[in-house]
């Protein structure tokens, strides 16, 4: 610890240069944290997907519908233990910007299929007993100040009543929480029977996709092929895939998130390596004579190497820690755009990766200047004294 003062003094020698370098590191790691939260938001459904669940949709596109009559046929296939139909409703609340996922489902089958949605028993019974009943995630309920018993009006640009109206009303009977941190609590679910009865007659009996649970996840691919063969050469052929792949399809509508993040962060950190490395190297060159004095006083080459490496590591730790900490604090407040990014937090894996990057930044930027300082001869160093 007695050399920490020397390390700190080395960083304070050129305060403006150090502050600018520190700021660039803070920005880089703040960006790293935010991109990690965004990636988690876009791919959250993939990470939360069940290994024992498959999704069967129309072979052509998700916007093409399937008949509800497929449900008992899928349920009768060997290896299928449960099936639930879901339909994209596309509802908005009061204003088009107030969008959130809204889906009609069969309540009992849906709650059994997705145990990550935690609903109190009394609210569950209320949903089963109320034809116009709906449940909503905690995030959306808090966003709009909804409470149990509220009458919730939604408008759907997709589904209309027989008279052409796009207005739908629901009674809020339940607010669900997530069993896990990454559970999406922004969604709105209501009863399929109420929805099917209310929409135009020529659209009744249609659903967007079926989620099915298999009794053996190891045979999921074989069962997916069995489902598709069941409806091959029919007017509504299916494409059945793991739930994770289905969620990935939604995430990739904005592009390959992983590749985008990798490209951005690679450019940012390559630039930071050059900036921080130049700062440390320039500081060593300016203190060449001082390092020579230290060696003349008996400080070993290893200690000198450690002093220079300590500067780079301390600079990386201060900037990186502040950047990651800032990103963590920002994500604690929830999503800034809940309609687009309902899940928004800095994953522990990304936080640990950020700490590893801080250590790597400190070592890589300081290693070459430190080795040069460690190999510096006393006479050569003292010649730089003015």
N, C-alpha and C positions, 0 to 999 in steps of 0.2 A: 504493500500500500504506500510505502514511502516514495515510490516513483510516480504515483498517480498525479501529484502536484506538477511534476515535469510534463506529463502527458497533457494535462489541462492547460498549462502555460503554452505548450506548443500549438494547441488549437486557438488560443486567444491571441497569438502573435498578430495575425491578420484577421481582425474580427469580422469585417465585411465579407471577405472571401469565405470564411467559415460559415457565417450566417446564410449566405446565398447557397452554399453547398448543402447545408443542413436543410434549408427550405426545399431544395430539389429532392432530397431523400424523403422528406415528409410527404410531399405531393405524390411521389412515386408509390409509396406504401399506402397512402390514403386511397389512391386509385386502385391499387391491388385489392384492398379490402372491399371497396364498393363493387368492383367487378366480380369478386367472389360472391357477394350477396346477390348481385343480379343473376349470375350463373345459377345459383341455388334457386332463385325465384323462377327462372325459366325452365329449369330441369327438375324442380321439386317433385313434380308428379312422377318422374322417372325413378327417383330415389325411393319414393314411398310406395311404388307399385308392388303388389303382392306376387310372389313367385308362383303361387298356385292359382292365379287368375289370368284368364284369356279374354280378349275382346273380339267379338265378331261384328264386322260392319259391312257395308256394301262394297263389293269388289272394285267398283269404279272410283268412288269418292265418298268421303264422310258426309257430304251434303246430300247424297242419294239415300233414300229411306228404305227400310226393311219392314215387312209386314209383322205385326205382333204375333201372328199365327206361328211364326218360327220358334217362339219361346218354348212351347211344350215339346216340339220335335228335338230341339237342342237338349232339353232337360232329360229326354229319354235315351240319349246316347250313352253307351257304357263309358264310365270314367267321369261323367259330369255329376257333381253333387248339388249344384245350385245354379240358378240363372236369374238375372234381373235385367229388365229392359230400361234403357235411358234414352232421352231425347233432348237435343239442344233447343232451348226455348228462346234464348237471345233477349231476355227481358231487360228493360232499363227502368230506373226509378226517377220520375219527375223530369229529369234532364238527360239527354243522350250521353253526356259524359259520366253519368252515374250508372255505369255498366258493371255487372258482376255475373259470374256463371249462375244460371238458373236452369234447373233440370227437373222435369216430372219423372217420378219413380214410383215403384210399388213399395210402400213404406216398410212393411215387415221384412220382405226379401232384401231390400236395400240395406237396412241396418244390420241384418245378419251377414251380408256380403262384405260390408265395410266396417269392421269393429273399431277402426281408428276414429270414427266419428262417435264421440261420447255424448249421449243424450240421457238426461235423468229419466227414471222409469215413469214418473207421472206425466212428463211431457211426451214420452213415447206413446203412452196410452191415449193421450189427448190427440195425437196425430192420427192414430189408428181410428179414432172415433169421430174425427172432424173431416168431412169431405172436402171442405175448402181450406183445410189446415196446411200450414207450411212450416218448415224449420229453416233456420239460417245459422251460419257460423258466427262465432263471437266477434270476429274482426268486422264483418259487415254490420252486425247489430250495433256495435259501438260507433262505427263510422256514421251511421244515420240516426243514432239515438233511439233505436227501436227497442220495445219491451214486449213481454208476453201480453197477448190480448189485442195488440195493434192490428188495424186493418191496413194491409200493404197493397197499394195499387201499382201494378207494373204494366208496361206497354211492350208488345212484341212486334217487331217488324216482320217476323216470319209467320207467326201463327195468329189467325184472326177467327172471330166468331162467325156464325152463319150470316149475321147481318152486316159483316164487313168491319166491325169494330175490332181494334187491336188492344183494347183495355181489358185487363184481367185484375181481379181482386182476390186477396188471400188473407186468411186469419193466421196470425203468427202464434203458434202453439208451442214452439220449442226453439231453444238456442243451444247449439251443440259446441263442444270444445274438442280439441284434438288430443288423442292419447299420446302422440309424439310431437316433438317440437316442430317438425317439418310438415305436419298435417295442414292442409289448406282449409282455413276456417273463414273463407270469404264466400262460400257457395250458398245458394238458396235452393232448397228442394221442396217440391210439393207433390200432391198425389196425382198419379197418372190417370185414374178413373175420372177425376174432376176435369182434368185437362182434355181427355179424349172426348168426353161428353160435350164440352164447351166449344170445341173447334169446329170448323166448317165440315159438313158431312163427307165431302169428297176427300178429306184428309184424315179421317178417323182410321184407327187401326194401324198407324205408321209409327215407327220408332227409328232412332238414329243408330243405335248399336245395342248389343247384348253383352253383358259381362257375365262370364261363367267361371265357376270354381271347379278345379279338377282334383281328384282324390290322390293323384300322384304327380307332383311337379316334374319329375324326371321324364314323364311321358307326355308333357304338355305339347311338344311339337307334333307328336303323332296324333294327339287328339284334335289339334288345330286342323291338321290335314283331313281328319275324319269329318269335322264339321263342314269344311268347304266342299268335300265330296258329296255330302248330304244334299247340298243345294246347287250342285253343278248343273249347268244347262237349264237352270230355271230362270224366270224373268228377273229374279233378285239374287244373283250369285253373291257369295260372301268372301271376305278376306278375314281370316282369323289369325291373330297374333298375340304374343304376350302383352300384358297390360303396360309393361315398361316401354315396349316398342310403340304402342299406341300413343302413350304420353309423349314419347320422343318425337313423334310426328308433329304434334302440336308445337313443341318447343322449337323444332327446326323450321317452322314457318318464318321465323325471323332470321334464319341462317344457322350455320354450324357454330353454336355458341362457344364450344371449346376451342375451335380454330381461331375464332375472332379474338378471344381472350388471350390465347397464346401469342398471336401476332402482335397485339397491342403491348402486352407486358414484355415481350422479348425486345421490342424496339425501345421501350421505356428503360428497362434495366440495362441494356447495352449502353445507352446514353449515360445513365447514372454511373456505370462502371468507369467510363471515360472521365466523367466530371470529377468523381471522388478520387480516382487514381491520380489524376493530374493535380488535384489539391494537395494530396499527401506528398507526391513526388516533389512538387514545388516547395512545400514546406521543408522537406529534407534538404534540398539544395540550398535554401536560405540559411539553414542552421548547420551547414557542413563544419564550419570552424568550431561551433559549440559542441558538436558531437566529438570532434577531435580533442577538445579540452576534457570532455568526460572520459574518453579513452585514456588520455594522458594521466588522469587522476585514478586510473585503475578499474574503471567500469568495463566489464567484459563485453566482447562482441555480441554475445547472446543477450545481455541486458539492453544494449543499444538496439538490437533487432526487436526486442520486446517492447521498448519504448515507442518505436515507430509503428509497430503493429497495433499497439494499444491505442494510438491516436486514431487509426482508421477504424478499429472496432468500436471505440467509444463514439465516434462520429456516426457510424452506421446504427449503433444501438439507440442513440438519442433521436436521430431522425426517423429511423424505422419504427421505433417504439411509439413515437408521437403520431406517426401516420397511421399505424395499425390501431392505436388507441382511439384516434379520431374517427376512423371508419367504424369501429365497434360501437362507439357512443352514438353515432348517427343511426346505425341500424337498430339500436335499442329502442328508438322512438317509433319503430314500425315503418311500413312502406310509405314513401312519399307519394306514390301513385298506386293505391290499392286496387284500382280497377285493372291495371296492367301487371302489377307485381304483387300478388296477394301474399306470397311468402317472401319475407325479406329479413334475413339475419345473416350474420357472418358465421359460417360453419366452423366448428372446432378444427376440422382438417385444414381449412384454409388459413386459420389463425396459426396453427403449428407450421404450415408451409411458409407463412410469412416470417416467422421467427427463424426458420432455417435459412431463408433468403437473407435476412439481416446478418446472420453469422457468415454466410458465404460472401456477402458484399464486403464486410469488414476484412475478411481474410484475403480475398482476391485483390482488393484495391490497395491493401497495405503490404502484401507479400513482397513484390518486386522492390519498392522503395526500401523496405526493411532489410532485405538481403543486401542491397547496395550499401546501406548504412552500416550493416554489420561487417561487411568486407572492407570498409574504408580504413586506410592506413592513417596513423596518427600524423605523420609528417605531411602527407598529402592533404589531410583535412586542415591542419593548421596553416597551410599556405593560403587558404581562403580568408584568413583573418585580415581585417583591414585596420 
